[in-house]
Amino acid sequence: MEKTEYLDLYHQMVVIRRLEESAAELYQSGKIGGFLHLYVGQEAVSTGLIAARRPEDRVITAYRDHGVAINVGISANQVMAELLGKATGISKGKGGSMHMADVTKNFWGGHAIVGAHLPLAAGLALGDAYRDQKAVTICMFGDGATNIGFFHEALNLSKVWNLPVVWVCENNRYGMGTTIERASAVSEIRHKADGYGMKNQVVDGMDLLAVRETALQVFDEVRNGSGPQFLEIETYRFRGHSMGDPERYRQQEEVKNWQENDPIGIYHQHLIKDGIATEEELQQVVKDAEAVVKASVAFAESSPEPAPEELFTDIYVEE
Amino acid sequence: MARITMREAISQAVWEEMERDPDVFIMGQEVGVWGGTYAVTKGFYDHFGPRRVRDTPIAESAIVGAAIGSALTGLRPVAELMTINFAFVAMDHIVNEAAKLHYMFGGQMVLPLVIRTVGGGGRQLGATHSQTPDAIFAHFPGLKVVSPGTPADAKGLLKAAIRSQDPVMFIEHATLYQMRGEVPEGDYVVPIGKSVVQRPGRDVTIVTYSKMLEVSLKAADKLSQEGIEAEIVDLRTLRPLDMEPVIESFKKTNRAVVVEEGWPSYGVGAEISSRIYEQAFDYVDAPVKRVAQMEVPLPYNRTLEQMAIPNADDIIAAVKEVL
């Protein structure tokens, strides 16, 4: 990677972090409605994965989707405007936090029914396989999704049809407030892929470069016909499941321990230690990122509400 | 024009569309090697090959979900659910994904998807395999729901569905596959969302669709012998619903009977009669009458099952009530 790429990945992670911190404040002040699921702590996962994909590779994720949105190149302005439900949002204010997508960037959403997007991912990959296009579909989901039927139907179908999908479980140890041990028959999630004869491995999700490196290799294999593969990426969300989470299910000490492994901090140290960037340069990146986020809030707040007629558009392509 | 069965008409529509457009493909349980559980796709596998004729596991969420995903990439899947009763297993993908994606992402996602499925009772298949839950699917904005009652409409509407940019539920009827009728050869397309008068009359309007069109036509013939001329409007599409021919007919007859095979509560008859009252109240000479299935899970026993499903005599009795 060139130095600019290293710095860009740092920039992306800081934008996601700061954008979500701002979003949390805007939620508290009532400017963002509905549900807000923050990605804080998990930034290295989507940043590393997306850094490893090619433009023709598709990505689809669950409702904790702000990180992917930024990583694929949706502007902070469009993300923030969507959170505020404005006409300038990436989904025109009709989707909200859980439903962001940009199909021109091969990002297929943002899906809010747990596990339901996994069969869709198989279909996206089928689209490429059908046309003999060498592309990978990256499907991200939480550990909680591995207990629902959709997961098993989709993994099975992908293997039966040898589809170019990379199934990525972001294991943050909790499905809402329920630990893996209390919800899943096997605690090592990747073993579920064994049941479908699928190659799988575990990756440290707090280490951006480890995620990127593994993803590069796996995407390459899948792109070249290995069939579907499974990645379990170990991570942790520093905030609650959503903004309305009292977090009675975990100890503050556990949260603190993980926070010491902040993915942004780890990457920061790596860049310094390997002499890729100086403290001053990284401070500048942080400043730039903060400016981007600040501008996005101003943009979103000053953006217009959707026009009333928007209520009735986009129901059908052909009325 | 050739006189062919509903099965042949449906098969012809899919075949011709697959010949016309390489992006059209079929997927579902037993659509390939078996040739379709209702033999609609017999011969397809040998002709079009395994890439375009895809047998799936018995996993309805995977079938509909993967069909949606492939449609998002620009393919035109015709996904078959063996019966509409199994659509409940895929309900999340039909309702929360197919019906919503275009709207929810601000118009970015387009899914030219057809879900072909089969409904209806009368074959002693028991309560779980005999339902007519069409109204449920017609409840959701974002879906189009089509259910033909003649071979010609089956061909023309299915072609329109395959060419549509929107997700379409195409509901066939298990006891209509052998029905014969004149079907135009070649590129015959019937637009989605157009109701049509299938039999002209002056005394009463019968509004119906699918299998109940056949039953209503029988009832109308008998009524005709008594000098009562029923006009029959075939909805053909449940969503978007075209009320124009219904209202036009009602303004002439001032009396209506709505006939559906499904249960009456919250059903097609409830919707149609409510709209008649809303749109033509000044023309009402008698309360609109609903003929529908008895409010029971369908039993296996033939006599009991037939008691529960509307027949021509039920329609005749209803017509006489409104006259």
Contacts between the chains, C-beta under 8 A, distances in Angstrom:
chain1	res1	chain2	res2	distance
A	89	B	106	7.6
A	90	B	106	7.4
A	91	B	104	6.7
A	91	B	105	4.9
A	91	B	106	4.2
A	91	B	108	7.3
A	92	B	106	3.4
A	92	B	107	7.2
A	93	B	106	7.6
A	94	B	103	6.3
A	94	B	104	6.0
A	94	B	105	7.6
A	94	B	106	5.3
A	95	B	104	5.1
A	95	B	105	5.7
A	95	B	106	6.6
A	99	B	104	4.9
A	99	B	105	6.2
A	100	B	105	8.0
A	101	B	105	4.7
A	101	B	108	5.9
A	101	B	109	7.0
A	102	B	108	7.2
A	103	B	72	7.6
A	103	B	105	7.8
A	103	B	108	4.9
A	103	B	109	6.3
A	108	B	69	7.9
A	108	B	72	6.3
A	108	B	109	7.5
A	109	B	101	7.6
A	109	B	105	6.2
A	109	B	109	7.6
A	110	B	105	7.3
A	111	B	97	7.6
A	113	B	92	5.8
A	113	B	96	5.1
A	113	B	97	7.7
A	116	B	61	7.9
A	116	B	65	7.0
A	116	B	92	5.4
A	116	B	93	6.6
A	116	B	96	6.3
A	116	B	97	6.2
A	117	B	97	8.0
A	118	B	65	7.3
A	119	B	61	5.6
A	119	B	62	4.9
A	119	B	64	7.3
A	119	B	65	2.3
A	119	B	66	5.2
A	119	B	68	7.6
A	119	B	69	6.9
A	119	B	93	6.6
A	120	B	65	5.3
A	120	B	66	7.4
A	120	B	68	5.5
A	120	B	69	4.0
A	120	B	72	7.3
A	120	B	93	8.0
A	120	B	97	6.6
A	121	B	69	6.3
A	122	B	62	6.8
A	122	B	65	6.9
A	122	B	66	4.5
A	122	B	69	6.2
A	123	B	65	6.4
A	123	B	66	3.8
A	123	B	67	6.2
A	123	B	68	5.8
A	123	B	69	2.0
A	123	B	70	4.2
A	123	B	71	7.3
A	123	B	72	7.1
A	123	B	73	7.6
A	123	B	77	7.9
A	124	B	69	4.4
A	124	B	70	7.3
A	124	B	72	6.3
A	124	B	73	5.9
A	125	B	69	7.5
A	126	B	66	5.8
A	126	B	69	6.6
A	126	B	70	4.6
A	126	B	73	7.9
A	126	B	75	7.6
A	127	B	69	6.9
A	127	B	70	4.7
A	127	B	72	7.2
A	127	B	73	2.7
A	127	B	74	6.9
A	127	B	75	5.5
A	128	B	73	7.0
A	130	B	25	7.1
A	130	B	51	6.5
A	130	B	70	7.0
A	130	B	75	6.1
A	149	B	61	6.5
A	150	B	61	5.4
A	150	B	62	7.9
A	150	B	65	7.0
A	150	B	92	7.8
A	153	B	57	7.4
A	153	B	59	4.2
A	153	B	61	5.2
A	153	B	62	3.8
A	153	B	65	7.6
A	154	B	62	6.0
A	154	B	65	6.9
A	154	B	66	7.7
A	156	B	57	6.1
A	156	B	59	6.9
A	156	B	62	7.2
A	157	B	56	7.0
A	157	B	57	6.3
A	157	B	59	6.7
A	157	B	62	4.5
A	157	B	66	6.1
A	160	B	57	6.4
A	161	B	54	7.6
A	313	B	107	6.8
A	314	B	102	5.5
A	314	B	103	4.7
A	314	B	106	6.3
A	314	B	107	3.9
A	315	B	102	7.2
A	315	B	103	5.5
A	315	B	141	5.4
A	315	B	142	5.8
A	316	B	102	7.2
A	316	B	142	7.2
A	316	B	144	7.3
A	316	B	165	8.0
A	316	B	166	4.8
A	316	B	240	7.9
A	317	B	102	6.6
A	317	B	110	5.7
A	317	B	164	8.0
A	317	B	165	3.7
A	317	B	166	5.4
A	318	B	164	6.3
A	318	B	165	5.5
A	318	B	166	6.0
A	319	B	240	7.7
